[in-house]
C-alpha cells in the first residue's frame, strides 16, 4: 500500500562473532563428537566396546590445546611467544607419544 510507513528494522548491533579460541575449542568438540559416534556405532555393530583406546582419546585435546596456545598468543599476546610455542610443541609431542600405545590398544581389539 503506498503511503504507509513501514517501521525500520533494528540492526543486529549486538552480534559479536566468536573468538578464534572459542572456534578452535568448538572444532575440538566436533572431533570428540565424531569419535563418540564412531565408538557407539561400532559397539552396536560388533556387540562389544573397544578397550585400550584411552591414549587415542587424549590426542584431539592435546592438539587443540597446542593450537589454542598459539592462537591465544596471536590474538591477545598472552602467553608469550616462547611460552606459546613451548606449550604447543610439548602438547603435540605428547600427542605423538600417545599415538603409539593408542594404536596398539586399538589393534589389540581385533586379534
ChimeraX attribute file (.defattr): number of C-alpha atoms within 10 A of each C-alpha:
attribute: neighborCount
match mode: 1-to-1
recipient: residues
	/A:1	4
	/A:2	4
	/A:3	5
	/A:4	6
	/A:5	7
	/A:6	6
	/A:7	6
	/A:8	6
	/A:9	6
	/A:10	6
	/A:11	7
	/A:12	7
	/A:13	6
	/A:14	6
	/A:15	7
	/A:16	7
	/A:17	8
	/A:18	9
	/A:19	11
	/A:20	14
	/A:21	18
	/A:22	12
	/A:23	13
	/A:24	17
	/A:25	16
	/A:26	13
	/A:27	14
	/A:28	17
	/A:29	15
	/A:30	13
	/A:31	14
	/A:32	17
	/A:33	12
	/A:34	11
	/A:35	15
	/A:36	13
	/A:37	12
	/A:38	11
	/A:39	14
	/A:40	15
	/A:41	13
	/A:42	14
	/A:43	13
	/A:44	10
	/A:45	10
	/A:46	10
	/A:47	9
	/A:48	11
	/A:49	14
	/A:50	18
	/A:51	12
	/A:52	16
	/A:53	19
	/A:54	14
	/A:55	19
	/A:56	21
	/A:57	16
	/A:58	16
	/A:59	21
	/A:60	18
	/A:61	18
	/A:62	22
	/A:63	20
	/A:64	21
	/A:65	20
	/A:66	22
	/A:67	22
	/A:68	21
	/A:69	22
	/A:70	24
	/A:71	19
	/A:72	19
	/A:73	18
	/A:74	15
	/A:75	11
	/A:76	9
	/A:77	12
	/A:78	14
	/A:79	16
	/A:80	15
	/A:81	15
	/A:82	11
	/A:83	14
	/A:84	22
	/A:85	17
	/A:86	15
	/A:87	20
	/A:88	21
	/A:89	15
	/A:90	15
	/A:91	21
	/A:92	20
	/A:93	15
	/A:94	16
	/A:95	21
	/A:96	16
	/A:97	13
	/A:98	19
	/A:99	18
	/A:100	13
	/A:101	16
	/A:102	21
	/A:103	14
	/A:104	14
	/A:105	18
	/A:106	18
	/A:107	14
	/A:108	13
	/A:109	13
	/A:110	7
	/A:111	5
